[in-house]
Amino acid sequence: MTQPALAFDLEEGFRVYKDPATGRLYPSVTTVISLGRQEQLERWKVHTALEAAGVRLDRFTELVADVGPVAAARKVAAVPDRIAARAAGIGDQVHNWLEARARGEAPGDLSGEAARFQAGAERFLEDYAPKWTLVEATVFNRTLGYAGTADFFAEVNGVRVVGDYKTGRYVHPEVALQLAALARGESIVEADGTEHDVPVADAGIAVHLRPERYACGYGVYDADIGETAWRRFKALLELAKTRDATERLVSRRAPRRVARRASSGAR
């Protein structure tokens, strides 16, 4: 999906939502969950960068000769971020197409790299025929202090679900935490500040669109949004709050009570 209207990104991809009623910033559900996967993400980045350098060793050698080892290393280190950004862009196109379909619009065919996901997306809509309650719904939980956007709330085969589309290579188990948090929001908040009740969700589903993995182009995973997932999300939320508080303990500016020594050269 594209960036929700009430969300924006801080440094290092830390996404927050701004409450239109109070102006307060809340960490996004996915950012909170990412804290539990930081080690995995860092390993992926290192592996991808080394793989890029190894596969194109001849080009890397030329790059070192052209710009020097430090600049060459920086360029290689940036490869994982470029890969992630490209994948996110493709995912945005697919999400936008699905959102338009859910709203009863005729978005036309997907193009470029996103086109290969369309057949699976159409097949999912045909096979499951979701009865949409809300799509692209931004959820706030002011009491606990988080926000996030659900791809959809719908009724599927008579079951009320909260769902998320995935276009990456894998469906990570943390999707259960994501959907558990969204299902327990306190309010749906529109960009203009209008608020609605959060629809009831009895289950969570992740729709995985990967044409090379599934004969029909998609797979549907049950995501347990019960108490276990909810407890784990709240634990990560506390970690996010602790990390933020810890970072604020250190300032680049020296406290006023610590006087600068005279410039007499004393040590």
VEXTORPA-364487 format. One record per residue (C-alpha): residue in one letter; y, x, z. Coordinates in pm, whole numbers, plus 50000, padded with zeros to 5 digits. Layout:
<pts>
AYXZ ...
</pts>
This chain:
<pts>
M500005000050000 T503585010649959 Q505575019050267 P506274987150466 A509914976450487 L510184983050862 A508415016750853 F509625051750779 D508185086550811 L509395113751043 E508465150351013 E504835159650951 G503955124750828 F504485107951166 R505135071651074 V507095048151296 Y508215011951276 K511695000451371 D511864967951562 P514624947251395 A515214928451721 T515874958851942 G516084989251714 R513305005651914 L510835028051730 Y507105022851765 P504375046651641 S502215032751363 V498595023851426 T497365048951167 T499505076851312 V498095070351659 I494535071351524 S495205103151328 L495685121751657 G491965117751714 R491165133051376 Q493585162251369 E490865188651393 Q488965172951103 L492115170450894 E493005206750957 R489495217950860 W489755197750538 K493095213650454 V491775248950511 H488595242150313 T490525226450023 A493035254850007 L490325281550011 E488345262549749 A491395260449524 A491955297949554 G488275305549496 V487815282949195 R490885297349027 L490575332649157 D491955346748831 R495035324648856 F495475333049225 T495355370249146 E498035365248881 L500085344849125 V499945372749385 A501105397549121 D503945374349013 V505365362249346 G503705383749613 P500925375749861 V503035355250105 A504505331849844 A501115328949672 A499455319350000 R502125292750060 K501485277649718 V497755276149782 A498315261450129 A500355233349969 V497415222449750 P495845198550008 D499155180350056 R499515175949679 I495975162349657 A496605138249945 A499905126749793 R498265119949456 A495465100349620 A497985080549826 G499935072049511 I496795058649343 G495955038949657 D499455023849659 Q499015011249303 V495684995049385 H497034979349704 N500074965549523 W497844950449255 L495624933849515 E498654921149709 A500084905549394 R496764888749317 A496564874949671 R500044860249629 G498944842449314 E500824865149077 A499564880448751 P500184917948798 G498624928948468 D496144957348437 L496214988748643 S496965020448449 G496305057848470 E493935070148740 A494215036948925 A492665017648634 R489125027148733 F489455007449058 Q490374974448894 A486924962048797 G485634966649153 A488694949549299 E488274919749065 R484574917849147 F485314917349521 L487804888749478 E485264869649268 D482264875449495 Y483954868449830 A486764844549727 P488944851550034 K491184823450157 W494314843150238 T496214836550559 L498654865850535 V498864896950317 E500754928850399 A501474915850748 T503424938850980 V502194935451336 F504084945451652 N502714949052003 R505824955052210 T504024954352543 L501804984152461 G504254999952215 Y502785002151864 A503054985951523 G501154985651196 T500554966850874 A497364947950793 D496364945750429 F495264910250489 F494254882850728 A491894858450558 E488914835450590 V485824849750423 N482614829450417 G483984808150698 V484824838350919 R488414847051016 V488894883850941 V491504911250943 G490894935150657 D491834968250506 Y491364982350154 K490145018150125 T490275038549804 G489445072849948 R486075089949923 Y484865077450261 V485285048750503 H485875065850835 P484665048251152 E488225048751289 V488955018651068 A487424997951350 L490125010751587 Q492815003651328 L491714967751276 A491134961851648 A494744971751716 L496114950051435 A494094920151553 R495654923551900 G499284924351791 E501714901051961 S503894891551663 I504054893051286 V507564905851207 E509194901650867 A511744925950723 D514554901250804 G513434898751167 T511634865351134 E508594863951361 H505264845351344 D502104843651550 V499374868451466 P496444850351301 V493224849551498 A490624874351370 D487014871651478 A485894901951277 G487174931451079 I486174942750731 A486914973650524 V486734969250147 H485845002549990 L486765005349622 R484865034549464 P483385027749119 E481295059649120 R479585049949446 Y478795012849406 A477224995749105 C479584966349149 G482584989049210 Y483074980749577 G481404979749917 V482264958250219 Y481844972850567 D481764953850892 A484224968851140 D483504960651503 I486884951551652 G485504944051997 E486364959052333 T484924993552265 A487164999151962 W490114984552149 R489635007652449 R489385038052223 F492565028752040 K494455024452369 A493235058752482 L494655074252163 L497885054852214 E498255070652558 L497605104652401 A500395098052151 K502795088852430 T501795119552632 R502315142052331 D505765127552267 A506765131552633 T505455167152638 E507405177252328 R510595164052487 L510125187552784 V511155217152569 S514575219552409 R515885246052173 R519065245752379 A519145264952707 P519875243153013 R523385246353148 R522215258053487 V520805289853328 A523815312353274 R523845336552986 R523925372353103 A527045392453040 S527005412052718 S526995444652909 G523575453452783 A521945445453121 R518265435753102 
</pts>
